[in-house]
Amino acid sequence: MAIIKVTFDEGGLEYADDPNGKFEIDDTLPHPHRWQVKEGVLVDIFEGLSNDAILAKIKADADAEIAGKLAEQKDLMKKMVKADTGRLIAATDWKLDRARDTGADNTDILAERQALRDKSNVVEDAIDVCKDEMDIQNFRYESETLEIKEP
């Protein structure tokens, strides 16, 4: 056992060797980062957990963080697709107005707008299929046509 004196940062999360430090920890433990200072007291945040349980918890926490970031990236991309789709649909508004003013059949215009919505759904579904950050970074679509580009 090697006991060292340490000083923690202001947040109480990170420590550094300090011969004049207030706290002593055993730096031979497999998870020395298990120590934090909370309300001025040194606390073992993994108290009662085995090394395997600590590793499993750390992995689960990291996986959850990665999944959360991926969901945020997907959400941002979908918002971009929706904005592009809205812009493309808005660009057809004049056609609808003209058809209404002249009494012309607007079936083709409505079909054009629905086709844009359908393409948008295809792009959003493709975004949902992305399984990691690399897939998201490599994903491309044409904002003027809503066509998916090959990487």
Phi, psi and omega in degrees: 000132179240104179274129177237152175267139183222160172237135180264154176291176183299328180283347179078014184256321183250142179233162177223147175304136180205109182303338178257014183297155182280333187247151176241133176225160177268107184278005176270353178297147181295340181229072182296340180285004179288348183266135175218157176256123178233121181054040176080005182244137177286125185234137172272105185289347178249026185307131178086356181263141175285169178301318179296320179294323178296313179299318179297318179295315180299316180295315180298318178297318180294318179298319179295321179295317179296316179298321178296317179294321179297317178298320178296318180295317179297317180299317179297316180296319179296323177297323177295318179297315180298320179296316178297318180296316179300320179295317180293320178292318179299329180293345178262359181303320182298327179294318178295316179301317181294317179297319178295317182295324184264352182077014181286160178291128181252016182301316180296322180293316178296323178294321177298316180294319179293324178298322177295318178297318180296317177297320178300317179298321178296316179296316180296322177297321178294324176296318179300331181287338180304129187255350179203177183298325180296318177300317180296316181295327181274349183287131179221147172215158180272118186290339181272339182236349184060031176267138178282132178266144175284140180293000000 
